[in-house]
Amino acid sequence: MKKKLKKRWLYILIGTGLLIGFFYFQNNSIVISEHTITSNKLPEAFDGYNIIHLSDLHNKSFRDDQNYLVNKVKKADPDLIVFTGDLIDSRRYDEEPSLLLMDKLLEIAPIYYVTGNHEWRTGTFATLEKKLVDLGVHVLRNTSQEITIGSESITIMGVDDPLNKNESATESAVTKKNISWALDNTEEKNSFQILLAHRPELFSLYSEHVLDLVFSGHAHGGQFRLPFAGGLIAPDQGLFPEYTAGKHELNNTTMLVSRGLGNSIIPVRIFNRPEIIVVTLRAKGSHTK
């Protein structure tokens, strides 16, 4: 009887250990997803240009001093890093891991950043924004900038998350207005245009403006990913959401959705590891590097 009891407890301990190990791996082991975007609008100077896409950190630290995440990014050798919101978490605000990450990533490549809904929920984004700008992060607030190599350039623009809005306005209406402001600010109207926007569920709206490439986050990969079904649930999309990860195309606009890095309301990811997206731009018809 005692031997059976000991065996039972041994199996329980082994099972518990395996389960803890599984959840740790799912929430802390970063996966790299690679995509190639080809366009005849891309100048030849940008052929082979590498962009890292990060999103939804939610205060998370990846080992000491963010070194695990930073080293992954460094190995990808990016020319540019984009971050599409929720750098911090409004429910347990701690900006230090996020600012530390940004500081270290800036040693690798320039960073362009837009807000997510959590930045606006804090009510203190102005303070965080100043610290980001002081570090050297390009904070895009319904504005655009030109990225230039030699005499050739592409346009990158970013819009505020629509949670920063007048209560009487819909999120779609606010985003439409924000994109119009960013486009009005664009110097080269016919250049290859990149949009940073936190919310993927507004993809049809982004595609109306025939933007070439959109980076988005917010959906956390659907939190739990099921075989053949994809993500289970996402904010503002509900059950079995359409836009949780990967590449989506509509009206000559391509959107890449990040599964994100951290967690918020639901503290656990299942079959949905934290993600770094690596994008290589290719100019159609040009020679590869």
Secondary structure, 3 states (H helix, E strand, C coil): CHHHHHHHHHHHHHHHHHHHHHHHHHHHCCEEEEEEEEECCCCHHHCCCEEEEECCCCCCCCCHHHHHHHHHHHHHCCCEEEEECCCCCCCCCCCHHHHHHHHHHCCCCCEEEECCHHHHHHCCHHHHHHHHHHHCCEECCCEEEEEEECCEEEEEEECCCCCCCCCCCCHHHHHHHHHHHHHHCCCCCCCCEEEECCCHHHHHHHHHCCCCEEEECCCHHHCEEECCCEECEECCCEECCCCCCEEEEECCEEEEECCCCCCCCCCCCECCCCEEEEEEEEECCCCCC
